[in-house]
């Protein structure tokens, strides 16, 4: 085994560890059999620079946590929203997470790892050794798929559209964005009275009361004024 590993490392000496890992994982995606984590196998040395071999055990833990993280955000009956948990953990709203904040985030996801394991992962997530984990480091460390982030953006946009409002210029009532006319006075969002397609308005310019009547009626239900175009109706 050691001899085979030595030969493999020699053959791949001119390729970067990142390129080796990318090729290996692309091959794994084509397999139909169960995929096993390589982090705690001899292959870990192939995908890790020799200067970081002392971190192999820690990186194996990171790989296991990352795998559990992926299942939590994609496979659960109620998937965890990675953007929401980051925002919730970032309680000081500075766009980064401290070690304690990230550890609490991971604990809240119930991934099944000990506090000691999560401490290891949190330190590895701090790429620049600044004592804080940026959003970019968070996405990169836990390998959050682009489609998950894009779905979150789409859901947020739909929610914003549902919650959007407009204020009626006539009576100042706050209406929902999907309301074509004011719920109170019937004015549209453009400041003009909006008459429903199946109604006619008793015309105020001819002394009418602005009531909306069904098109099947010829006289206003409220003031008994005639329909404006009644003159053109043939009986």
Secondary structure, DSSP 8 states (H G I E B T S, - for coil): -HHHHHHHHHHTTTS-HHHHHHHHHHHHHT--S-----TTSGGGGTTS-GGGGGGHHHHHHHHHHHHHHHHHHHTSTT---HHHHHHHH-TT-SSEEEHHHHHHHHHHTT-S--HHHHHHHHHHH-TT-SSEEEHHHHHHHTT--HHHHHHHHHHHHHHHHHH-EEE-TTT--EEETT-SB-TTT-BBTTSSB---TTEEE--GGGT----EEETT-SB-TTT--B-TTGGG---
